[in-house]
Every structure is written in C-alpha cells, then in structure tokens.
Amino acid sequence: MPRRIRVLVGKPGLDGHDRGAKVVAAALRDAGMEVIYTGLHQTPEQIVESALQEDVDVVALSILSGAHMTLFPEVRELMKRRGLPDRLLTGGGIIPAEDMEALQKLGVGRLFGPGASTQEIARYIRDWFVKTHGEESLAEATATAARALPAARAAAAGATPRASATATAPRARATRAKPARSRTRGAGRGRR
C-alpha cells in the first residue's frame, strides 16, 4: 500500500541549537515526507520511544555538541532492543569524517555535515526507503516530489527559485534596539 515516508527528527543531549534540524525537517516535509520533530534536549530513550510510538521509518539525529560517538551508538542499540533494527538511523552535525566512518561501521546510515544540501538528504532517505520497501510503496511521496520538479529544474537552469529551505524557518520578530548599558559596576558614579 502506498504511503509517505515517516521521519523522526531528534535533538539528543544538551545541545540547544536546533535551527538546522528545523530547516531539514521542513525540507523533508516539502519533499513529501511526514516529519515528527521531538524538540530539544531529548534522551536517547525518549527518541527511541517516540520512534516506536510514531512507527517511523527513519530516525534522524542532529548533534552539534560533540557527543555523536556516544549518542548515535546508544540510539542504535536502543532501536535494536526495542524492535526497530530495520529502521534507518541517520543524521548530521559537526562530525569529523573518521567518526562518520566509525559510526557507519556500527550500523548508522549516512551522516551529513554543515552545508549539506537538504535535497541530497531527502534523496538519500527516499533512495533508502525505495531499496527497503520497493518503489510501489512510495507513490504519494513521489507524486509530491514530482510537483516540486519544475522548481528544481528552474533552479538548475539558473532561475531564482521561488522559496528556499530557510524561507520556511520561523522569522524573528523585529524589536527596537535598546541603548547599550555599562557593564562596569558603578561606572560614571565617581567611585574609585
């Protein structure tokens, strides 16, 4: 039965930077996938529990804290123990190439670094899904991606695309700048 690819995007650990994870989540959604974003500061147990409850095909972790050699193997092991060994574990962040290779040997899928194309990430997930479940399982997502093809062709031909992945990110509210305050205690009060 044709269905959309279900992806859980998680931010494990104490890393508080999630803009990249949100941009990737929006791009995957625009590529026709169903995306569940767990939010910041999730434990590996919480991420795997969410993956189990949401019946996802893919778990994608965003790790910028340097804890990737601990968090990816822990999530992979928990996925095996909880009955999700056949699901793709992928992700990205600030991960050196030698660590990416070591993690792939432990069963983690392809990892993406800073500046990776969101289209490349979506293509990797789609290709994995087709290889695992067959082309016929991807009908709805393929139709959605096919509607996006004219924009991709225009971008490849040098035309300015209608919207970028960053355009889907929430915009900060404009606020009026306040005058700078002295940070020196008692400055300007005649104290010596």
N, C-alpha and C positions, 0 to 999 in steps of 0.2 A: 504494500500500500504506500503510495507516495506521501512523503512528509517532509517537513522542514528540519534542517539540522538544528539541534538544541545545544547551545554552548553556555557553559557557566564560566563567567569571568570573576576570578577571585584575587583579593589583595591580602595575602597572608602576612603575619608578623606585625611589627611596629611601624613599618614604612607608611608614612602619611601622604604620599604623593600619588594621586590617582587620576590625574588628567589624561595621561597616556592610556590607561586602562579604559577610561570613558570614551576616548576617541576610537580605540579599537572596537569596543562594544558597539558604538554607533555605526561604525563601518561594517561590522559583521551583520548587524540588523539591516543595514541598507543593501547588503548582498543577499538578503532573503533568509537569513538565519534567525532563529528565535534565541534571544540572548537574555540570560539571567545574571545580573551583577550583584555580588554579595555585599559590596561595600568594603570599607577599610577595616583593618585590624582583626581579620578572621584567623582563627586557629586552623591548622590542617584538619582537625576533627570536624570543625564546623563546615569547612569547604566540602569535605567528602560526604558529610551528612546531607548537605544541600544538593550535591550532585546525585545522591541516591534518591532523595525525595522528589527532585525535579526530573529524574530519569533522563539525564543529559547524555549526549554522545561525546562531548568534548569538555574537558576541564582545562581552562587557560589561566595560568597564574601570571601576575605581574609582580616582579620582585626587583626593587631598586636598592634594597638595604644591604646587599652583600651576603644574605643568608641563603642563597639559592642552593648551595651544596648540602644544606640541611633540610630545607623546606620541600624541594622537589622530590627527593627520595622518600621523605616521610609521607607526603601526599600519595606518591606511587604505591607505597607499601599499604597504606590505609585503603586505597582503592582496591587492591588485591584482596585484602582481608574482608572487605565489605561487599565483595561480589561484583566489582567493576573493573576486572583486569583487561577487558576488551575495549575499554573506552580510551580515547586519545587524551594524553596529558601533554600539553604544550604550554607555551608562554613566552615571556620575554622580560627584558630589563637590562641592567648593567651586568652582563655575564661574559667573562673572558672566553675566547674561542676554545681553549683547552678544557675549561669547565663545561662548556656546551657538549664537547665530545664525550667527556666522562659521564655526563648525565644521560646522553643518548644511549650509552652502553648499559645504563641501569634501567632502560625502558621508557625514558622520557622522549617524546617526539621532538620535532624541530623546534629550536628556540630562536627568537628574534631579538636583535639588539636595537639600540636607538637609531632612528631614521628609517627603520624597515617600512616598506610600503604596506599600507593596510590592504590593498588589493592582493598583494603577494600572500599575506596572512590568510585572507579569505580563500584564495585559490588553493593554498596548502590544505586547509581544513576541508574544502569541498572535494579535492582530489582524494584525501584520506577516506572521506565518507563514501565516495563512489567505489573506491577499491575495496572497502569493507562490506558495504551493503548493496552495491550494484547501482547502475545508472537509473534504473526504473524507480528506485527509492527516492530520487531527488527531483521529481517532476515539479513540484511547486516552487522550490528554491531556484531551479533552473529557469522557470518562467520569469521569476522576479529579476534574476540576473540578466536575462535576455532583454528585459525592458531597459536596463541600465546600459546596454551595449552601445547605443548611439552616442551617449555622453562620453564613453570610453574611447570610441573611435574618433570623436571630435577632439578630445584631449590629445590623442596620439598624432592627429593631423596638425596640431599646433594651435587649435582654437582654445579659447579660455573656457574651462568647464564651468557649468552653472553654479556648482557648490563644491566646496572641499570638505574633507572629513572634519577639519577644525571648525567649519561653519555650524556643525551640529552640536558643538560643545556649548554649555551654558555661558552666557556673556555676563561679565561683571557689571554691576550697577555703577553708573557714574556718580562719583561723590566729589564734593568740593574739597580741595586741599586745605588743610589747616596750617596755620603758621608754625614753623619749627619752634620747639621749646628747648631751652638749655637743659642739658643733661647733667650739668655740674651742680651739685647741691650748693645752694647759697650764692651762686654766681651773680654778680652785679648788686649784691646787697651790702657791700662794704666789709664783709668778713675777711679776715686774714688768717 
